[in-house]
């Protein structure tokens, strides 16, 4: 599905904008399934909320983790299958499922997703061997909370991160000292999205549209869910444990 130029651009910039990952008919089926899941929020396993202390008047962003375990049929969707195929093209080898979650950002919300690297959520600096897809389940414009990236940031290592605030805000990490002047926004149509590396600095602005901003995020890698048991990951976690920092 990818050209050589796209693959090279991904490795150079740390991210890639993708148009037409799946047709609208597949997007609608996935969106309807996830809407039913979020209708039962917060009585769903893996449901969490993300709040912005600076925008206390905005409703929180809702997240449900591991949605393919709750709705196994999602694994047969074209979104899932095509993202996996693209991941195999980027790695030039077979890949497997690592993790997925869905995020629903409320309409007319200033609740932004701050600059961060996904790697920071592991608590260790040992590089993850995975790629992370963000798939839009409706059109997402620049002012609707589309993804934004800092090109080449994946080659600069892991930045220092801190919790966004206290209470529920601690679930969200913020990268410190980020210069966003070179950021590239990636508006996409429904069924389009982005893919990025775990160390790529990224975020999203608030959702100024009148509709919920729905996104499905999928991680794939050569080691699948066994990734955290790789020797480099185990050694990094053991080091933190010995230092009492994890």
Secondary structure as the mmCIF struct_conf table of DSSP 4:
data_model
#
loop_
_struct_conf.conf_type_id
_struct_conf.id
_struct_conf.beg_label_comp_id
_struct_conf.beg_label_asym_id
_struct_conf.beg_label_seq_id
_struct_conf.end_label_comp_id
_struct_conf.end_label_asym_id
_struct_conf.end_label_seq_id
HELX_RH_AL_P HELX_RH_AL_P1 UNK A 4 UNK A 13
BEND BEND1 UNK A 14 UNK A 14
STRN STRN1 UNK A 15 UNK A 18
BEND BEND2 UNK A 19 UNK A 19
BEND BEND3 UNK A 21 UNK A 22
HELX_RH_AL_P HELX_RH_AL_P2 UNK A 24 UNK A 38
TURN_TY1_P TURN_TY1_P1 UNK A 39 UNK A 42
BEND BEND4 UNK A 43 UNK A 44
TURN_TY1_P TURN_TY1_P2 UNK A 45 UNK A 46
STRN STRN2 UNK A 47 UNK A 50
HELX_RH_3T_P HELX_RH_3T_P1 UNK A 53 UNK A 55
TURN_TY1_P TURN_TY1_P3 UNK A 56 UNK A 57
BEND BEND5 UNK A 58 UNK A 58
HELX_LH_PP_P HELX_LH_PP_P1 UNK A 59 UNK A 60
STRN STRN3 UNK A 61 UNK A 65
HELX_RH_AL_P HELX_RH_AL_P3 UNK A 67 UNK A 70
HELX_RH_3T_P HELX_RH_3T_P2 UNK A 72 UNK A 76
BEND BEND6 UNK A 77 UNK A 77
HELX_RH_AL_P HELX_RH_AL_P4 UNK A 78 UNK A 91
TURN_TY1_P TURN_TY1_P4 UNK A 92 UNK A 92
BEND BEND7 UNK A 93 UNK A 93
STRN STRN4 UNK A 96 UNK A 105
HELX_LH_PP_P HELX_LH_PP_P2 UNK A 106 UNK A 106
TURN_TY1_P TURN_TY1_P5 UNK A 107 UNK A 108
STRN STRN5 UNK A 109 UNK A 109
STRN STRN6 UNK A 113 UNK A 116
HELX_RH_3T_P HELX_RH_3T_P3 UNK A 118 UNK A 122
TURN_TY1_P TURN_TY1_P6 UNK A 123 UNK A 123
BEND BEND8 UNK A 124 UNK A 124
BEND BEND9 UNK A 126 UNK A 126
HELX_LH_PP_P HELX_LH_PP_P3 UNK A 127 UNK A 128
STRN STRN7 UNK A 131 UNK A 136
BEND BEND10 UNK A 137 UNK A 138
STRN STRN8 UNK A 140 UNK A 140
HELX_RH_3T_P HELX_RH_3T_P4 UNK A 142 UNK A 144
TURN_TY1_P TURN_TY1_P7 UNK A 145 UNK A 145
STRN STRN9 UNK A 147 UNK A 150
TURN_TY1_P TURN_TY1_P8 UNK A 151 UNK A 152
HELX_RH_3T_P HELX_RH_3T_P5 UNK A 153 UNK A 155
BEND BEND11 UNK A 156 UNK A 156
HELX_LH_PP_P HELX_LH_PP_P4 UNK A 158 UNK A 160
STRN STRN10 UNK A 161 UNK A 163
BEND BEND12 UNK A 164 UNK A 166
HELX_RH_3T_P HELX_RH_3T_P6 UNK A 167 UNK A 171
BEND BEND13 UNK A 172 UNK A 172
STRN STRN11 UNK A 173 UNK A 175
BEND BEND14 UNK A 176 UNK A 177
HELX_RH_3T_P HELX_RH_3T_P7 UNK A 180 UNK A 182
STRN STRN12 UNK A 183 UNK A 186
STRN STRN13 UNK A 188 UNK A 188
TURN_TY1_P TURN_TY1_P9 UNK A 190 UNK A 191
STRN STRN14 UNK A 193 UNK A 197
TURN_TY1_P TURN_TY1_P10 UNK A 198 UNK A 199
STRN STRN15 UNK A 202 UNK A 204
STRN STRN16 UNK A 207 UNK A 207
BEND BEND15 UNK A 209 UNK A 211
STRN STRN17 UNK A 213 UNK A 221
TURN_TY1_P TURN_TY1_P11 UNK A 222 UNK A 223
HELX_RH_3T_P HELX_RH_3T_P8 UNK A 224 UNK A 229
BEND BEND16 UNK A 230 UNK A 230
HELX_RH_AL_P HELX_RH_AL_P5 UNK A 231 UNK A 243
TURN_TY1_P TURN_TY1_P12 UNK A 244 UNK A 244
#
